[in-house]
Amino acid sequence: MSQTNPIDEALEQAVAETFSEMAFLDAIPAKKPASNPPGQLFSIEVHGEQTNRLVLDLPLPVKQTIVENIHGSSWEELSSSDIDDCLLEFLNVLAGAFGRLYWGDESRYKLSFPQVSVGPPRESDSSPPDSFWFDAYDRLFAIHITREV
């Protein structure tokens, strides 16, 4: 039996919880990588025993589904700031769940302010990203994690 890496396990559980509880979507690990066209990425840093940057790479249909399920309104009825705020808060909850699951309920960690960027965020003293792919109803998306070294 192979051992699951703790970071993989925490991320998979955080994604499953957050997508299910906030966006009413089932998101499961995918076997193949997503090939999303470049677009908006949402990033946040989780500072604990080490710093991890989570980058959420969602194709437009997944973004729309998340936002519409949370707001209960159609995408077209919402302003771009409402959409971005919703997705940034979604990432904030996802990162908080990741920190809790990775370091434990009693651990202290803090979250940076989530950010929107176009293209990969600028990396400084961090390792190359590990990419994790998920499937939400046959729509693939990725989460990339970098760790400070």
C-alpha positions as CSV (number, residue, x, y, z in Angstrom):
1,M,0.0,0.0,0.0
2,S,1.5,3.4,-1.0
3,Q,1.7,6.2,1.5
4,T,0.0,9.5,0.6
5,N,2.0,12.6,1.0
6,P,0.6,14.8,3.9
7,I,0.4,17.8,1.7
8,D,-1.5,15.9,-1.0
9,E,-3.9,14.5,1.6
10,A,-4.6,17.9,3.1
11,L,-5.1,19.5,-0.2
12,E,-7.4,16.8,-1.5
13,Q,-9.6,17.0,1.6
14,A,-9.6,20.8,1.6
15,V,-10.7,20.9,-2.0
16,A,-13.4,18.3,-1.4
17,E,-14.7,20.1,1.7
18,T,-14.6,23.6,0.2
19,F,-16.1,22.8,-3.1
20,S,-18.9,20.7,-1.5
21,E,-19.8,23.0,1.3
22,M,-19.4,26.4,-0.4
23,A,-20.1,25.7,-4.1
24,F,-22.2,22.5,-3.9
25,L,-19.8,20.8,-6.3
26,D,-18.0,17.4,-6.0
27,A,-14.3,17.8,-6.8
28,I,-12.1,14.7,-7.0
29,P,-8.5,14.2,-7.8
30,A,-8.0,13.8,-11.6
31,K,-5.6,11.5,-13.3
32,K,-4.6,13.8,-16.1
33,P,-3.4,17.4,-16.1
34,A,-5.7,20.3,-16.9
35,S,-4.8,22.2,-20.1
36,N,-6.6,25.4,-19.2
37,P,-5.8,28.4,-21.4
38,P,-3.9,31.2,-19.6
39,G,-6.2,33.4,-17.7
40,Q,-6.9,34.8,-14.2
41,L,-5.2,32.9,-11.4
42,F,-6.0,33.3,-7.7
43,S,-3.2,33.0,-5.2
44,I,-2.8,33.1,-1.5
45,E,0.0,32.3,1.0
46,V,-0.5,30.1,4.0
47,H,2.1,30.8,6.7
48,G,2.7,28.1,9.2
49,E,5.8,26.0,10.0
50,Q,6.7,26.8,6.4
51,T,5.1,29.1,3.8
52,N,3.0,27.5,1.0
53,R,1.5,29.5,-1.8
54,L,-1.6,28.1,-3.3
55,V,-2.6,29.1,-6.8
56,L,-6.1,28.3,-8.0
57,D,-6.3,27.8,-11.8
58,L,-9.9,27.5,-12.8
59,P,-11.4,27.4,-16.3
60,L,-14.2,29.8,-16.9
61,P,-17.1,27.2,-16.6
62,V,-15.9,26.2,-13.1
63,K,-15.6,29.8,-12.0
64,Q,-19.1,30.5,-13.3
65,T,-20.5,27.5,-11.5
66,I,-18.8,28.4,-8.2
67,V,-20.0,32.0,-8.3
68,E,-23.5,31.2,-9.4
69,N,-23.9,28.5,-6.7
70,I,-22.6,30.8,-4.0
71,H,-24.5,33.9,-5.1
72,G,-27.7,32.2,-6.3
73,S,-27.6,34.6,-9.3
74,S,-26.5,34.2,-12.9
75,W,-23.0,35.2,-13.9
76,E,-24.3,37.9,-16.2
77,E,-26.2,39.6,-13.3
78,L,-23.1,40.0,-11.2
79,S,-20.5,42.7,-11.4
80,S,-16.9,41.8,-12.1
81,S,-15.9,43.0,-8.6
82,D,-18.6,40.7,-7.1
83,I,-17.3,37.8,-9.1
84,D,-13.6,38.4,-8.1
85,D,-14.6,39.0,-4.4
86,C,-16.5,35.7,-4.4
87,L,-13.6,33.7,-5.9
88,L,-11.1,35.3,-3.6
89,E,-13.2,34.5,-0.6
90,F,-13.6,31.0,-1.9
91,L,-9.8,30.7,-2.1
92,N,-9.5,32.1,1.4
93,V,-11.7,29.4,2.8
94,L,-9.9,26.7,0.8
95,A,-6.5,27.9,2.1
96,G,-7.8,28.0,5.7
97,A,-9.1,24.4,5.3
98,F,-5.7,23.4,3.9
99,G,-3.8,25.0,6.8
100,R,-6.1,23.3,9.3
101,L,-5.8,19.9,7.7
102,Y,-2.1,20.1,7.0
103,W,-0.8,21.5,10.3
104,G,-3.7,20.3,12.6
105,D,-6.6,21.9,14.4
106,E,-4.3,23.2,17.3
107,S,-1.7,24.8,15.0
108,R,-1.3,28.4,14.4
109,Y,-1.0,29.7,10.8
110,K,-2.0,32.8,9.0
111,L,-3.2,33.6,5.5
112,S,-2.0,36.4,3.3
113,F,-4.5,38.6,1.4
114,P,-5.7,36.6,-1.7
115,Q,-4.7,38.0,-5.0
116,V,-5.8,37.9,-8.6
117,S,-3.2,37.8,-11.3
118,V,-3.0,37.0,-15.0
119,G,-0.4,34.4,-15.6
120,P,1.7,32.7,-13.0
121,P,2.5,34.8,-9.9
122,R,6.1,36.0,-9.5
123,E,8.1,33.5,-7.5
124,S,10.9,34.5,-5.2
125,D,12.6,32.1,-2.7
126,S,10.4,29.1,-3.3
127,S,10.6,25.6,-4.8
128,P,9.2,24.8,-8.2
129,P,5.4,24.4,-8.0
130,D,3.7,21.0,-7.4
131,S,0.6,20.8,-9.5
132,F,-2.5,18.9,-8.5
133,W,-5.4,18.4,-10.9
134,F,-9.1,17.9,-9.9
135,D,-12.3,17.1,-11.7
136,A,-15.6,18.8,-11.0
137,Y,-18.2,17.2,-13.3
138,D,-15.8,16.5,-16.2
139,R,-14.3,20.0,-15.9
140,L,-10.6,19.9,-14.9
141,F,-8.9,22.5,-12.9
142,A,-5.5,22.8,-11.2
143,I,-4.1,24.0,-7.9
144,H,-0.4,24.7,-7.8
145,I,1.6,24.8,-4.6
146,T,5.0,26.3,-4.0
147,R,6.9,26.2,-0.8
148,E,9.5,28.6,0.5
149,V,12.9,27.1,0.7
